[in-house]
Amino acid sequence: MRSSVEKQSRKTIAAGRILCGGAALWPGAPTEVAFLNLWPSRRRLVGLRLQHALASGATRNEIECIAAVEISESPVKNLAVRIPREAASTLDADFLRDLERDLSIYWSTSWAHCSSPNWAADWAWAWDKYWEQELKDWLLEGPRAKSYYAVQRAVDRWTEGTAFLRTNGRNWVPQWTHEWACAWSERWGISFQPWMVDFARSEFLSWNRGLARSFVKRMRVLTSLEGLLATACSMSLAKEPSAYTEGFANVTAQCAVDGVDTIWIALANHLARNSTDADRSLLEDLARQPELRQPPLRWGLKYIVRGDLLLPDGTEITINDLADRVGLKHLPYLDEVTETLACA
């Protein structure tokens, strides 16, 4: 019975990890799996894209062709393919510098619910209502109240514009997604397949794959591990990381006292750009050999970090195996932390 439960949980992580495109810290619990979405590596992102293609309907032969492109370092030339990556980097910068916690949560929640064919219409309606109410609340505070009627005209124009998008979004989305699907087909060098339409739409909406640091930075801290990673992410994204140095040292010491697994201390050091050779060696060893840890962390390391793929027939294939099949070098298990996060 226990073996059956463990097998099911393992498959849930293997296949469900693609949901981090909507929920950056999927699966939320256990946290030792969720926090692996912080792992800085192109390998993790390539694994997500390949698993997403499999979930959408790609065959094993198609996956080998797709892997040949995704594993290589050839530049992305197609605009329809670049949009999610560039937009995610921009969005991350906005999260870090301009948006308050409540707006960040609203944004991520809104996009997480945008998986239906009418996502453009839903998006327009949600932002219409949200910003109209926010603007009214702001205007009705104190001396600003007298400006309300003057600005109401702007609100009306905004409402009219988003109403137009709500009406026409249903017509635009099918055309857009078909064009995006054709762009992916061209990029991968394989013939167009119907599954690519669903893939293109949900891939475009997978903004949060590279935004885990933003969410961890703002999360409510309840444990020393959460405090460690939140502080590390703050240092990683801050213009003045030195402001967090003392707090980071204190929470690291507390984690040692609490017996927090050394993987998290090493990862926090790496995110804060303070990692030693020993830290990086530990992280790379665990990514290479997930069996050095117990489940469910083992499964998170195997699928989220190492990027192993679960095929529809229940068999598995590693990214290294795919790289060998197409004659490419193996992707690194750990990358340096970039200034802004890429979405692969």
Buried (B, 14 or more C-beta within 10 A) or exposed (E): EEEEEEEEBBBBBBBBBBBBBBBBBBBEEBBBBBBBBBBBBBBBBBBBBBBBBBBBBBBEEBBBBBBBBBBEEEEBEEEBBBBBBBEBBEBBBEBBEEBEEEBBEBBBEBBBBBBEBEBBBBBBBBBBEBBBEEBEEEBEEEEEEEEBEEBBEEBEEBBEEBEEBBEEBEEEBEEBBBEBBBBBBBBBEBEEBEBBBBBBBBBBBBBBBBBBBBBBBBBEBEEBBBBBBBBBBBBBBBEEBEEBBEBBEBBBEBBEEEEBBBBBBBBBBBBBEBBEEEBBEBBBEBBBEBEEBEBBBBBBBBBBBBBBBBBEEEEEBBBBBBBEEEEBEBBEBBBEBEEBBBBB
